[in-house]
Amino acid sequence: MSTAPTPAASTSEDTYHELPSLLGPVWRDANVRTGPSLQSPVVQLLLPDTAVTHRARGWQLGDEVVEDQHRDGVIVSSVWFELDGGWSSAVNFEPETVSEVLEGTPR
């Protein structure tokens, strides 16, 4: 099981972290939602395309998402990235990239 890191245990769910960064392409079909929650309405669908790099404005903790279709195993994360069109779970991006982005978060 692969778990995307969740920064600083003291981070609360409502803390927004401004962290402009490149996330790369999504590795699977990915929903973009109005908020960092599985209950938030879907406003866009991102399709895997290695020529498309997605940019995050920042991130926030939200609903935990479990993705079991990644080639390296199960990904579990409660990190959500704010993109230009809304919010997408960290599980939609490569775990290595997510780790690198989150390492840049001040604690």
N, C-alpha and C positions, 0 to 999 in steps of 0.2 A: 504494500500500500504506500502510495506517495502522498505526502501531505504538503501542500503549499504552505510556507511559513506564515504564521500570524505574528506580526511584530509586537513587541512590548506587551506583556501580559496586562499592564496597567491601562492600555488603550481602551477607551470606552466606545461603544457602538456609535454614539452620536458625534465622535470626534472626526472631523474632516481633515485630511492631510493633503495640502497642496503639494503636488509632486509631479510637475510636467515631465513626461517620459514617453519613450517609444516602447510599445509592447510587442511590435511585430504583428504578423498575421494571426488570425484565429486558426486553430487546428481542426475545428469542427464547426458545424452550424451553431451560431451563438445568438441568443436573444439579447436585445438591448431593451432595457426597461426604464420606466420613469423614476425609479428609486432603487436602492440597494436591497431589494426584497423579491422573493419569488412570487409574492402577492401583487407586486406592482405591474401595471399593464405593460405589455410588450409594444414597443413603438417602432422597432426595426429588427430585421434579421440580417446578421452578417454571415457571409458564406466564406469558406476557406479559399484563400487565393494568396499564394506566396508573393504575388506582386503588390499586395495591399498591406501597408503597415499602419496599424492603429496607434493613435496617440492618446495617452491619458492626461487629464488635467490634474487628477489627484485620486485618492482612494479613501475608503471608509469601510469599517466592519459592518456587515449586514447578515442576512440569512446564510447559514451554512449550506454549501452545495456539495453534493457528492457526484462525481463523474467517473463511471467505470469503463469507458470505452477508449481511454488513452493507451497508446501502444506500450507505455512503460508501467501501466497498472492504474489503480484507483487514485484519483486526486480528490482531496477534501480541502475546502477552503471557505472561510467566511469573509474574505477580502473581496470587495467590489471596486472596480475602477470606473471613474466618471470619464466618459468619452464625450466627443462633441454632441452626439445625439442622445445621450442618456447613460445608463449604468449597465455594466456587464460583469459577470462573475469572473474572478481570477482563473477559475478552472477552464475557461475557454482559451487561455493563452498557455504557451509552453511553460512548464514549471520552472525551468532554469531562468527564463526571462523574468518571470514574476519574482523569483528570489533576488535577482540582481536589482530590479526596480525597488523592491521593499528594503533592501540593504541601504539605500540612499535616504531612508526615512529617519529624521531626527528622533531620538528617544527622549 
